[in-house]
Structures are given as structure tokens and as C-alpha cells.
């Protein structure tokens, strides 16, 4: 009886400890998963945020508002007609400065409508708040201008603000695409190497769990202002975590297969594989 109780306890721990570990990882994944869509809340793409305060670029950026007088970047609005704009169309466009000044994201005064020499186009300069989401502001501006445009005309938004909005739209969702491509590439390689569809799924699942834990940690650290987080850092974070977690998973699998040849039970092989994966020593001699 005295020997049966410790044996029963060991068997219980062998089941309970892995079950608790799986439960912890599932909980971390459930909590950290939603942070995939919240990383942009704590990230900034301001290049001066990653430069020292003594850098010339940082000093210029800090003094720039003194010369410009406002935190705005210009959007150039071009209204193009099918031919020479009529007097009625020009009258509608002359009322645009007051109407555009009331739109969300527009700060300061909008320039008067400036017609071209041939009378085919009209140009306006619209100041856009640079502290707001420029991409959303430009999308909203284009939607509003499409409704305000006189019949028979086409409206285009360009300039620094328009370029920034297009750039944001072009790179929107690129982190998700990058992550999917990385996972697919790793999955194909693992299927070819191990010739098993189940093992790659297990390895990639652990990588995704690790990524959820990393995102949960990094989000709160960036929110606390410990270090800045940029869009480039997000992409690097995804790839590094997936790559590192996959490498260690494969290393453990290799160590575990090797340990099975030298240990009688899977529990002993598991302990040896964990030790062998965390050090340079071979799992062969581990107890």
C-alpha cells in the first residue's frame, strides 16, 4: 500500500500537469487573440519617436509647428469636368470652402476654388488634421466630395494628405497577410519534411498560442509607454515569434524521438527532451 500511493500520485501528476499547461495556453490564447486587432491602438509610425531627442530630425519635427502654425497636412482637391465648367458648376464649387470646413478631420480654412486657365478644372487646398487618423479622414472626405460634386464632374483627392491616406489603405491588413503567408510556408515545409498533416498543425498551434501571449505582453508594455511600437515592429514580431516557436517545437520533437530510444517510459523521455531542448546537452544521459 505504501508503494501504491506514491505511484498513484505520480500518475495523477503526469495527467494533471499537462492538462493544466494546456488550459493555461488556451486561456492565454483566448485573452491574447483579440489583441491582433488592437495593436494599432498603441503603435505609432512617427519616425521621430524612434530617434534620440538630440537628432536633427527630431528637433526639426518639434519646431515645425512653430513655422506652419497648425498641425495640418494639405489635401489637394481637384474637380475635373467633361469639358469647360459651366457657370452653374463654378457657383456650386465656390460654396465648397464653407462646406468642406465643417467636415470631420478638416482644420483651418479651406482655400477658395481656383479654376484652371482653360476652365476645365478647379483646385482647392483642404487642411487635414495630422493628429487624427489621416486614412479614415481622406476616405470620409472622398465620400463626401462624391456627394457634393456637381453633375458632370469628377473629384480627386491628392497632395500630401491624399498620398498618406492611399499609403495607409495600401498597407492596411498587411500584417495579417504576412502572418498567413508565413504559416502556410511553414506548414508546407513541415508536411514535406515529416510527411504528416497532424504534426505540423500541432506545431503551428503552439506557435499561434505563443504569438497570442507575445501580443498580450507587448500591447500592455507599449500602452504603458515603456517602448514605442511601430507597424514595422508588428510585422517583425509576428515572424520572429512564429519562427522561434516553430524552431523550438521541432527541436523538442527531435529530442523526444531521440530520448525514446534510451528511456523506458514516455515521461522520462519527455523530461529528457525538455532538458535537451533548453541546453546543448544531449537528452541521452538525462534521467
C-alpha positions as protocol buffer text, in pm:
chain_id: "A"
residue {
  index: 1
  type: UNK
  ca { x: 0 y: 0 z: 0 }
}
residue {
  index: 2
  type: UNK
  ca { x: 283 y: 239 z: 80 }
}
residue {
  index: 3
  type: UNK
  ca { x: 430 y: 191 z: -267 }
}
residue {
  index: 4
  type: UNK
  ca { x: 92 y: 210 z: -442 }
}
residue {
  index: 5
  type: UNK
  ca { x: 9 y: 559 z: -308 }
}
residue {
  index: 6
  type: UNK
  ca { x: 322 y: 734 z: -447 }
}
residue {
  index: 7
  type: UNK
  ca { x: 276 y: 552 z: -776 }
}
residue {
  index: 8
  type: UNK
  ca { x: -85 y: 668 z: -797 }
}
residue {
  index: 9
  type: UNK
  ca { x: 22 y: 1023 z: -710 }
}
residue {
  index: 10
  type: UNK
  ca { x: 284 y: 1026 z: -987 }
}
residue {
  index: 11
  type: UNK
  ca { x: 31 y: 903 z: -1241 }
}
residue {
  index: 12
  type: UNK
  ca { x: -212 y: 1174 z: -1132 }
}
residue {
  index: 13
  type: UNK
  ca { x: 56 y: 1444 z: -1164 }
}
residue {
  index: 14
  type: UNK
  ca { x: 152 y: 1318 z: -1510 }
}
residue {
  index: 15
  type: UNK
  ca { x: -205 y: 1378 z: -1623 }
}
residue {
  index: 16
  type: UNK
  ca { x: -281 y: 1688 z: -1418 }
}
residue {
  index: 17
  type: UNK
  ca { x: 28 y: 1895 z: -1500 }
}
residue {
  index: 18
  type: UNK
  ca { x: -3 y: 1863 z: -1883 }
}
residue {
  index: 19
  type: UNK
  ca { x: -376 y: 1932 z: -1856 }
}
residue {
  index: 20
  type: UNK
  ca { x: -309 y: 2249 z: -1654 }
}
residue {
  index: 21
  type: UNK
  ca { x: -45 y: 2362 z: -1905 }
}
residue {
  index: 22
  type: UNK
  ca { x: -285 y: 2312 z: -2195 }
}
residue {
  index: 23
  type: UNK
  ca { x: -555 y: 2501 z: -2004 }
}
residue {
  index: 24
  type: UNK
  ca { x: -316 y: 2790 z: -1936 }
}
residue {
  index: 25
  type: UNK
  ca { x: -217 y: 2815 z: -2302 }
}
residue {
  index: 26
  type: UNK
  ca { x: -579 y: 2802 z: -2415 }
}
residue {
  index: 27
  type: UNK
  ca { x: -664 y: 3079 z: -2168 }
}
residue {
  index: 28
  type: UNK
  ca { x: -373 y: 3294 z: -2288 }
}
residue {
  index: 29
  type: UNK
  ca { x: -477 y: 3237 z: -2648 }
}
residue {
  index: 30
  type: UNK
  ca { x: -837 y: 3331 z: -2573 }
}
residue {
  index: 31
  type: UNK
  ca { x: -730 y: 3653 z: -2398 }
}
residue {
  index: 32
  type: UNK
  ca { x: -446 y: 3749 z: -2632 }
}
residue {
  index: 33
  type: UNK
  ca { x: -620 y: 3658 z: -2958 }
}
residue {
  index: 34
  type: UNK
  ca { x: -838 y: 3974 z: -2975 }
}
residue {
  index: 35
  type: UNK
  ca { x: -524 y: 4187 z: -2942 }
}
residue {
  index: 36
  type: UNK
  ca { x: -444 y: 4112 z: -3307 }
}
residue {
  index: 37
  type: UNK
  ca { x: -690 y: 4385 z: -3399 }
}
residue {
  index: 38
  type: UNK
  ca { x: -590 y: 4621 z: -3117 }
}
residue {
  index: 39
  type: UNK
  ca { x: -217 y: 4658 z: -3185 }
}
residue {
  index: 40
  type: UNK
  ca { x: -273 y: 4972 z: -3393 }
}
residue {
  index: 41
  type: UNK
  ca { x: -414 y: 5143 z: -3084 }
}
residue {
  index: 42
  type: UNK
  ca { x: -72 y: 5152 z: -2918 }
}
residue {
  index: 43
  type: UNK
  ca { x: 150 y: 5177 z: -3227 }
}
residue {
  index: 44
  type: UNK
  ca { x: 287 y: 5490 z: -3389 }
}
residue {
  index: 45
  type: UNK
  ca { x: 453 y: 5539 z: -3726 }
}
residue {
  index: 46
  type: UNK
  ca { x: 608 y: 5874 z: -3637 }
}
residue {
  index: 47
  type: UNK
  ca { x: 976 y: 5827 z: -3736 }
}
residue {
  index: 48
  type: UNK
  ca { x: 1095 y: 6076 z: -3474 }
}
residue {
  index: 49
  type: UNK
  ca { x: 957 y: 5852 z: -3200 }
}
residue {
  index: 50
  type: UNK
  ca { x: 1250 y: 5614 z: -3259 }
}
residue {
  index: 51
  type: UNK
  ca { x: 1523 y: 5876 z: -3277 }
}
residue {
  index: 52
  type: UNK
  ca { x: 1709 y: 6035 z: -2985 }
}
residue {
  index: 53
  type: UNK
  ca { x: 1598 y: 6380 z: -2875 }
}
residue {
  index: 54
  type: UNK
  ca { x: 1933 y: 6519 z: -2991 }
}
residue {
  index: 55
  type: UNK
  ca { x: 1881 y: 6404 z: -3352 }
}
residue {
  index: 56
  type: UNK
  ca { x: 1835 y: 6685 z: -3604 }
}
residue {
  index: 57
  type: UNK
  ca { x: 1521 y: 6523 z: -3748 }
}
residue {
  index: 58
  type: UNK
  ca { x: 1360 y: 6520 z: -3403 }
}
residue {
  index: 59
  type: UNK
  ca { x: 1448 y: 6883 z: -3338 }
}
residue {
  index: 60
  type: UNK
  ca { x: 1311 y: 6990 z: -3677 }
}
residue {
  index: 61
  type: UNK
  ca { x: 985 y: 6800 z: -3618 }
}
residue {
  index: 62
  type: UNK
  ca { x: 941 y: 6967 z: -3280 }
}
residue {
  index: 63
  type: UNK
  ca { x: 995 y: 7315 z: -3427 }
}
residue {
  index: 64
  type: UNK
  ca { x: 796 y: 7256 z: -3744 }
}
residue {
  index: 65
  type: UNK
  ca { x: 463 y: 7355 z: -3590 }
}
residue {
  index: 66
  type: UNK
  ca { x: 610 y: 7696 z: -3498 }
}
residue {
  index: 67
  type: UNK
  ca { x: 658 y: 7773 z: -3865 }
}
residue {
  index: 68
  type: UNK
  ca { x: 345 y: 7611 z: -4002 }
}
residue {
  index: 69
  type: UNK
  ca { x: 120 y: 7742 z: -3727 }
}
residue {
  index: 70
  type: UNK
  ca { x: -102 y: 7430 z: -3730 }
}
residue {
  index: 71
  type: UNK
  ca { x: -84 y: 7052 z: -3707 }
}
residue {
  index: 72
  type: UNK
  ca { x: -230 y: 7001 z: -4053 }
}
residue {
  index: 73
  type: UNK
  ca { x: -120 y: 6849 z: -4380 }
}
residue {
  index: 74
  type: UNK
  ca { x: -273 y: 6975 z: -4705 }
}
residue {
  index: 75
  type: UNK
  ca { x: -502 y: 6773 z: -4926 }
}
residue {
  index: 76
  type: UNK
  ca { x: -532 y: 6890 z: -5285 }
}
residue {
  index: 77
  type: UNK
  ca { x: -886 y: 6852 z: -5419 }
}
residue {
  index: 78
  type: UNK
  ca { x: -917 y: 6854 z: -5798 }
}
residue {
  index: 79
  type: UNK
  ca { x: -1255 y: 6883 z: -5967 }
}
residue {
  index: 80
  type: UNK
  ca { x: -1243 y: 6788 z: -6334 }
}
residue {
  index: 81
  type: UNK
  ca { x: -1525 y: 6848 z: -6580 }
}
residue {
  index: 82
  type: UNK
  ca { x: -1603 y: 6671 z: -6905 }
}
residue {
  index: 83
  type: UNK
  ca { x: -1532 y: 6999 z: -7077 }
}
residue {
  index: 84
  type: UNK
  ca { x: -1526 y: 7362 z: -6978 }
}
residue {
  index: 85
  type: UNK
  ca { x: -1703 y: 7403 z: -6645 }
}
residue {
  index: 86
  type: UNK
  ca { x: -2032 y: 7589 z: -6667 }
}
residue {
  index: 87
  type: UNK
  ca { x: -2122 y: 7896 z: -6460 }
}
residue {
  index: 88
  type: UNK
  ca { x: -2364 y: 7684 z: -6254 }
}
residue {
  index: 89
  type: UNK
  ca { x: -2092 y: 7430 z: -6174 }
}
residue {
  index: 90
  type: UNK
  ca { x: -1848 y: 7706 z: -6078 }
}
residue {
  index: 91
  type: UNK
  ca { x: -2106 y: 7861 z: -5846 }
}
residue {
  index: 92
  type: UNK
  ca { x: -2151 y: 7529 z: -5667 }
}
residue {
  index: 93
  type: UNK
  ca { x: -1776 y: 7490 z: -5630 }
}
residue {
  index: 94
  type: UNK
  ca { x: -1738 y: 7843 z: -5493 }
}
residue {
  index: 95
  type: UNK
  ca { x: -1953 y: 7736 z: -5195 }
}
residue {
  index: 96
  type: UNK
  ca { x: -1731 y: 7437 z: -5121 }
}
residue {
  index: 97
  type: UNK
  ca { x: -1481 y: 7607 z: -4883 }
}
residue {
  index: 98
  type: UNK
  ca { x: -1751 y: 7673 z: -4623 }
}
residue {
  index: 99
  type: UNK
  ca { x: -1899 y: 7325 z: -4665 }
}
residue {
  index: 100
  type: UNK
  ca { x: -1565 y: 7143 z: -4651 }
}
residue {
  index: 101
  type: UNK
  ca { x: -1454 y: 7335 z: -4340 }
}
residue {
  index: 102
  type: UNK
  ca { x: -1738 y: 7168 z: -4146 }
}
residue {
  index: 103
  type: UNK
  ca { x: -1632 y: 6813 z: -4233 }
}
residue {
  index: 104
  type: UNK
  ca { x: -1468 y: 6585 z: -3974 }
}
residue {
  index: 105
  type: UNK
  ca { x: -1090 y: 6595 z: -3981 }
}
residue {
  index: 106
  type: UNK
  ca { x: -1069 y: 6929 z: -4162 }
}
residue {
  index: 107
  type: UNK
  ca { x: -893 y: 7201 z: -3961 }
}
residue {
  index: 108
  type: UNK
  ca { x: -833 y: 7564 z: -4051 }
}
residue {
  index: 109
  type: UNK
  ca { x: -958 y: 7748 z: -4354 }
}
residue {
  index: 110
  type: UNK
  ca { x: -1013 y: 7585 z: -4690 }
}
residue {
  index: 111
  type: UNK
  ca { x: -875 y: 7777 z: -4986 }
}
residue {
  index: 112
  type: UNK
  ca { x: -1113 y: 7930 z: -5241 }
}
residue {
  index: 113
  type: UNK
  ca { x: -1190 y: 7734 z: -5556 }
}
residue {
  index: 114
  type: UNK
  ca { x: -912 y: 7812 z: -5804 }
}
residue {
  index: 115
  type: UNK
  ca { x: -1013 y: 7747 z: -6167 }
}
residue {
  index: 116
  type: UNK
  ca { x: -758 y: 7647 z: -6430 }
}
residue {
  index: 117
  type: UNK
  ca { x: -672 y: 7876 z: -6719 }
}
residue {
  index: 118
  type: UNK
  ca { x: -867 y: 7665 z: -6966 }
}
residue {
  index: 119
  type: UNK
  ca { x: -1168 y: 7643 z: -6731 }
}
residue {
  index: 120
  type: UNK
  ca { x: -1173 y: 7262 z: -6735 }
}
residue {
  index: 121
  type: UNK
  ca { x: -1072 y: 7204 z: -6372 }
}
residue {
  index: 122
  type: UNK
  ca { x: -1091 y: 7364 z: -6028 }
}
residue {
  index: 123
  type: UNK
  ca { x: -844 y: 7317 z: -5743 }
}
residue {
  index: 124
  type: UNK
  ca { x: -887 y: 7358 z: -5366 }
}
residue {
  index: 125
  type: UNK
  ca { x: -648 y: 7311 z: -5074 }
}
residue {
  index: 126
  type: UNK
  ca { x: -801 y: 7142 z: -4769 }
}
residue {
  index: 127
  type: UNK
  ca { x: -603 y: 7127 z: -4440 }
}
residue {
  index: 128
  type: UNK
  ca { x: -631 y: 6784 z: -4275 }
}
residue {
  index: 129
  type: UNK
  ca { x: -567 y: 6724 z: -3907 }
}
residue {
  index: 130
  type: UNK
  ca { x: -241 y: 6527 z: -3889 }
}
residue {
  index: 131
  type: UNK
  ca { x: -306 y: 6411 z: -3532 }
}
residue {
  index: 132
  type: UNK
  ca { x: -618 y: 6219 z: -3640 }
}
residue {
  index: 133
  type: UNK
  ca { x: -638 y: 5905 z: -3850 }
}
residue {
  index: 134
  type: UNK
  ca { x: -546 y: 6051 z: -4188 }
}
residue {
  index: 135
  type: UNK
  ca { x: -653 y: 5741 z: -4378 }
}
residue {
  index: 136
  type: UNK
  ca { x: -1007 y: 5747 z: -4236 }
}
residue {
  index: 137
  type: UNK
  ca { x: -1028 y: 6124 z: -4283 }
}
residue {
  index: 138
  type: UNK
  ca { x: -933 y: 6101 z: -4650 }
}
residue {
  index: 139
  type: UNK
  ca { x: -1178 y: 5816 z: -4711 }
}
residue {
  index: 140
  type: UNK
  ca { x: -1455 y: 6022 z: -4550 }
}
residue {
  index: 141
  type: UNK
  ca { x: -1354 y: 6330 z: -4747 }
}
residue {
  index: 142
  type: UNK
  ca { x: -1368 y: 6142 z: -5075 }
}
residue {
  index: 143
  type: UNK
  ca { x: -1711 y: 6001 z: -4991 }
}
residue {
  index: 144
  type: UNK
  ca { x: -1845 y: 6347 z: -4901 }
}
residue {
  index: 145
  type: UNK
  ca { x: -1698 y: 6507 z: -5213 }
}
residue {
  index: 146
  type: UNK
  ca { x: -1855 y: 6241 z: -5433 }
}
residue {
  index: 147
  type: UNK
  ca { x: -2195 y: 6350 z: -5300 }
}
residue {
  index: 148
  type: UNK
  ca { x: -2120 y: 6723 z: -5329 }
}
residue {
  index: 149
  type: UNK
  ca { x: -1969 y: 6706 z: -5677 }
}
residue {
  index: 150
  type: UNK
  ca { x: -2172 y: 6890 z: -5942 }
}
residue {
  index: 151
  type: UNK
  ca { x: -2324 y: 6675 z: -6213 }
}
residue {
  index: 152
  type: UNK
  ca { x: -2084 y: 6602 z: -6496 }
}
residue {
  index: 153
  type: UNK
  ca { x: -1768 y: 6637 z: -6287 }
}
residue {
  index: 154
  type: UNK
  ca { x: -1517 y: 6402 z: -6126 }
}
residue {
  index: 155
  type: UNK
  ca { x: -1339 y: 6469 z: -5796 }
}
residue {
  index: 156
  type: UNK
  ca { x: -989 y: 6356 z: -5698 }
}
residue {
  index: 157
  type: UNK
  ca { x: -806 y: 6398 z: -5366 }
}
residue {
  index: 158
  type: UNK
  ca { x: -427 y: 6406 z: -5378 }
}
residue {
  index: 159
  type: UNK
  ca { x: -142 y: 6602 z: -5223 }
}
residue {
  index: 160
  type: UNK
  ca { x: 46 y: 6503 z: -4905 }
}
residue {
  index: 161
  type: UNK
  ca { x: -273 y: 6409 z: -4718 }
}
residue {
  index: 162
  type: UNK
  ca { x: -411 y: 6212 z: -5012 }
}
residue {
  index: 163
  type: UNK
  ca { x: -81 y: 6029 z: -5056 }
}
residue {
  index: 164
  type: UNK
  ca { x: -74 y: 5943 z: -4685 }
}
residue {
  index: 165
  type: UNK
  ca { x: -431 y: 5815 z: -4697 }
}
residue {
  index: 166
  type: UNK
  ca { x: -355 y: 5598 z: -5000 }
}
residue {
  index: 167
  type: UNK
  ca { x: -42 y: 5465 z: -4831 }
}
residue {
  index: 168
  type: UNK
  ca { x: -239 y: 5369 z: -4520 }
}
residue {
  index: 169
  type: UNK
  ca { x: -503 y: 5194 z: -4732 }
}
residue {
  index: 170
  type: UNK
  ca { x: -239 y: 5009 z: -4935 }
}
residue {
  index: 171
  type: UNK
  ca { x: -72 y: 4866 z: -4624 }
}
residue {
  index: 172
  type: UNK
  ca { x: -392 y: 4801 z: -4431 }
}
residue {
  index: 173
  type: UNK
  ca { x: -411 y: 4436 z: -4330 }
}
residue {
  index: 174
  type: UNK
  ca { x: -58 y: 4360 z: -4445 }
}
residue {
  index: 175
  type: UNK
  ca { x: 31 y: 4211 z: -4104 }
}
residue {
  index: 176
  type: UNK
  ca { x: -247 y: 3955 z: -4137 }
}
residue {
  index: 177
  type: UNK
  ca { x: -141 y: 3865 z: -4491 }
}
residue {
  index: 178
  type: UNK
  ca { x: 221 y: 3836 z: -4380 }
}
residue {
  index: 179
  type: UNK
  ca { x: 121 y: 3606 z: -4095 }
}
residue {
  index: 180
  type: UNK
  ca { x: -92 y: 3382 z: -4318 }
}
residue {
  index: 181
  type: UNK
  ca { x: 185 y: 3352 z: -4577 }
}
residue {
  index: 182
  type: UNK
  ca { x: 439 y: 3263 z: -4306 }
}
residue {
  index: 183
  type: UNK
  ca { x: 209 y: 2999 z: -4156 }
}
residue {
  index: 184
  type: UNK
  ca { x: 135 y: 2848 z: -4496 }
}
residue {
  index: 185
  type: UNK
  ca { x: 504 y: 2834 z: -4588 }
}
residue {
  index: 186
  type: UNK
  ca { x: 594 y: 2668 z: -4257 }
}
residue {
  index: 187
  type: UNK
  ca { x: 304 y: 2422 z: -4291 }
}
residue {
  index: 188
  type: UNK
  ca { x: 413 y: 2314 z: -4640 }
}
residue {
  index: 189
  type: UNK
  ca { x: 774 y: 2268 z: -4529 }
}
residue {
  index: 190
  type: UNK
  ca { x: 672 y: 2063 z: -4225 }
}
residue {
  index: 191
  type: UNK
  ca { x: 441 y: 1841 z: -4430 }
}
residue {
  index: 192
  type: UNK
  ca { x: 724 y: 1771 z: -4676 }
}
residue {
  index: 193
  type: UNK
  ca { x: 979 y: 1702 z: -4401 }
}
residue {
  index: 194
  type: UNK
  ca { x: 765 y: 1497 z: -4159 }
}
residue {
  index: 195
  type: UNK
  ca { x: 511 y: 1358 z: -4409 }
}
residue {
  index: 196
  type: UNK
  ca { x: 235 y: 1405 z: -4155 }
}
residue {
  index: 197
  type: UNK
  ca { x: -54 y: 1653 z: -4167 }
}
residue {
  index: 198
  type: UNK
  ca { x: -121 y: 1634 z: -3792 }
}
residue {
  index: 199
  type: UNK
  ca { x: 226 y: 1717 z: -3656 }
}
residue {
  index: 200
  type: UNK
  ca { x: 254 y: 2049 z: -3850 }
}
residue {
  index: 201
  type: UNK
  ca { x: -87 y: 2155 z: -3718 }
}
residue {
  index: 202
  type: UNK
  ca { x: 24 y: 2085 z: -3360 }
}
residue {
  index: 203
  type: UNK
  ca { x: 348 y: 2277 z: -3410 }
}
residue {
  index: 204
  type: UNK
  ca { x: 172 y: 2575 z: -3569 }
}
residue {
  index: 205
  type: UNK
  ca { x: -92 y: 2576 z: -3297 }
}
residue {
  index: 206
  type: UNK
  ca { x: 175 y: 2614 z: -3030 }
}
residue {
  index: 207
  type: UNK
  ca { x: 330 y: 2894 z: -3239 }
}
residue {
  index: 208
  type: UNK
  ca { x: -1 y: 3080 z: -3255 }
}
residue {
  index: 209
  type: UNK
  ca { x: -50 y: 3038 z: -2880 }
}
residue {
  index: 210
  type: UNK
  ca { x: 297 y: 3185 z: -2826 }
}
residue {
  index: 211
  type: UNK
  ca { x: 212 y: 3475 z: -3059 }
}
residue {
  index: 212
  type: UNK
  ca { x: -106 y: 3548 z: -2863 }
}
residue {
  index: 213
  type: UNK
  ca { x: 97 y: 3557 z: -2541 }
}
residue {
  index: 214
  type: UNK
  ca { x: 355 y: 3786 z: -2704 }
}
residue {
  index: 215
  type: UNK
  ca { x: 89 y: 4024 z: -2834 }
}
residue {
  index: 216
  type: UNK
  ca { x: -80 y: 4038 z: -2495 }
}
residue {
  index: 217
  type: UNK
  ca { x: 252 y: 4125 z: -2329 }
}
residue {
  index: 218
  type: UNK
  ca { x: 374 y: 4372 z: -2591 }
}
residue {
  index: 219
  type: UNK
  ca { x: 39 y: 4555 z: -2608 }
}
residue {
  index: 220
  type: UNK
  ca { x: 40 y: 4640 z: -2239 }
}
residue {
  index: 221
  type: UNK
  ca { x: 410 y: 4729 z: -2237 }
}
residue {
  index: 222
  type: UNK
  ca { x: 360 y: 4966 z: -2533 }
}
residue {
  index: 223
  type: UNK
  ca { x: 47 y: 5112 z: -2374 }
}
residue {
  index: 224
  type: UNK
  ca { x: 247 y: 5188 z: -2060 }
}
residue {
  index: 225
  type: UNK
  ca { x: 499 y: 5375 z: -2276 }
}
residue {
  index: 226
  type: UNK
  ca { x: 793 y: 5152 z: -2188 }
}
residue {
  index: 227
  type: UNK
  ca { x: 898 y: 5144 z: -2555 }
}
residue {
  index: 228
  type: UNK
  ca { x: 745 y: 5265 z: -2884 }
}
residue {
  index: 229
  type: UNK
  ca { x: 573 y: 5022 z: -3119 }
}
residue {
  index: 230
  type: UNK
  ca { x: 553 y: 5074 z: -3495 }
}
residue {
  index: 231
  type: UNK
  ca { x: 392 y: 4896 z: -3787 }
}
residue {
  index: 232
  type: UNK
  ca { x: 730 y: 4753 z: -3888 }
}
residue {
  index: 233
  type: UNK
  ca { x: 781 y: 4618 z: -3537 }
}
residue {
  index: 234
  type: UNK
  ca { x: 444 y: 4443 z: -3556 }
}
residue {
  index: 235
  type: UNK
  ca { x: 541 y: 4256 z: -3872 }
}
residue {
  index: 236
  type: UNK
  ca { x: 880 y: 4160 z: -3728 }
}
residue {
  index: 237
  type: UNK
  ca { x: 713 y: 4044 z: -3406 }
}
residue {
  index: 238
  type: UNK
  ca { x: 479 y: 3810 z: -3594 }
}
residue {
  index: 239
  type: UNK
  ca { x: 756 y: 3649 z: -3796 }
}
residue {
  index: 240
  type: UNK
  ca { x: 1005 y: 3618 z: -3509 }
}
residue {
  index: 241
  type: UNK
  ca { x: 757 y: 3460 z: -3268 }
}
residue {
  index: 242
  type: UNK
  ca { x: 626 y: 3214 z: -3526 }
}
residue {
  index: 243
  type: UNK
  ca { x: 980 y: 3126 z: -3634 }
}
residue {
  index: 244
  type: UNK
  ca { x: 1121 y: 3089 z: -3282 }
}
residue {
  index: 245
  type: UNK
  ca { x: 824 y: 2887 z: -3153 }
}
residue {
  index: 246
  type: UNK
  ca { x: 838 y: 2657 z: -3457 }
}
residue {
  index: 247
  type: UNK
  ca { x: 1213 y: 2605 z: -3419 }
}
residue {
  index: 248
  type: UNK
  ca { x: 1185 y: 2511 z: -3052 }
}
residue {
  index: 249
  type: UNK
  ca { x: 888 y: 2283 z: -3121 }
}
residue {
  index: 250
  type: UNK
  ca { x: 1084 y: 2096 z: -3386 }
}
residue {
  index: 251
  type: UNK
  ca { x: 1387 y: 2082 z: -3159 }
}
residue {
  index: 252
  type: UNK
  ca { x: 1177 y: 1929 z: -2883 }
}
residue {
  index: 253
  type: UNK
  ca { x: 1028 y: 1673 z: -3122 }
}
residue {
  index: 254
  type: UNK
  ca { x: 1374 y: 1571 z: -3237 }
}
residue {
  index: 255
  type: UNK
  ca { x: 1497 y: 1544 z: -2879 }
}
residue {
  index: 256
  type: UNK
  ca { x: 1189 y: 1346 z: -2777 }
}
residue {
  index: 257
  type: UNK
  ca { x: 1233 y: 1093 z: -3058 }
}
residue {
  index: 258
  type: UNK
  ca { x: 1596 y: 1052 z: -2964 }
}
residue {
  index: 259
  type: UNK
  ca { x: 1514 y: 1015 z: -2593 }
}
residue {
  index: 260
  type: UNK
  ca { x: 1259 y: 739 z: -2663 }
}
residue {
  index: 261
  type: UNK
  ca { x: 1548 y: 518 z: -2772 }
}
residue {
  index: 262
  type: UNK
  ca { x: 1722 y: 549 z: -2436 }
}
residue {
  index: 263
  type: UNK
  ca { x: 1438 y: 567 z: -2181 }
}
residue {
  index: 264
  type: UNK
  ca { x: 1174 y: 316 z: -2086 }
}
residue {
  index: 265
  type: UNK
  ca { x: 877 y: 549 z: -2035 }
}
residue {
  index: 266
  type: UNK
  ca { x: 743 y: 846 z: -2224 }
}
residue {
  index: 267
  type: UNK
  ca { x: 752 y: 1057 z: -1905 }
}
residue {
  index: 268
  type: UNK
  ca { x: 1126 y: 1003 z: -1875 }
}
residue {
  index: 269
  type: UNK
  ca { x: 1171 y: 1076 z: -2244 }
}
residue {
  index: 270
  type: UNK
  ca { x: 969 y: 1396 z: -2209 }
}
residue {
  index: 271
  type: UNK
  ca { x: 1182 y: 1522 z: -1920 }
}
residue {
  index: 272
  type: UNK
  ca { x: 1498 y: 1437 z: -2110 }
}
residue {
  index: 273
  type: UNK
  ca { x: 1370 y: 1610 z: -2424 }
}
residue {
  index: 274
  type: UNK
  ca { x: 1279 y: 1926 z: -2232 }
}
residue {
  index: 275
  type: UNK
  ca { x: 1625 y: 1937 z: -2076 }
}
residue {
  index: 276
  type: UNK
  ca { x: 1789 y: 1864 z: -2406 }
}
residue {
  index: 277
  type: UNK
  ca { x: 1590 y: 2137 z: -2582 }
}
residue {
  index: 278
  type: UNK
  ca { x: 1685 y: 2400 z: -2325 }
}
residue {
  index: 279
  type: UNK
  ca { x: 2055 y: 2322 z: -2326 }
}
residue {
  index: 280
  type: UNK
  ca { x: 2329 y: 2195 z: -2554 }
}
residue {
  index: 281
  type: UNK
  ca { x: 2347 y: 1863 z: -2374 }
}
residue {
  index: 282
  type: UNK
  ca { x: 2208 y: 1553 z: -2535 }
}
residue {
  index: 283
  type: UNK
  ca { x: 1895 y: 1401 z: -2380 }
}
residue {
  index: 284
  type: UNK
  ca { x: 2057 y: 1060 z: -2394 }
}
residue {
  index: 285
  type: UNK
  ca { x: 2205 y: 1074 z: -2050 }
}
residue {
  index: 286
  type: UNK
  ca { x: 1927 y: 1266 z: -1878 }
}
residue {
  index: 287
  type: UNK
  ca { x: 1738 y: 1071 z: -1611 }
}
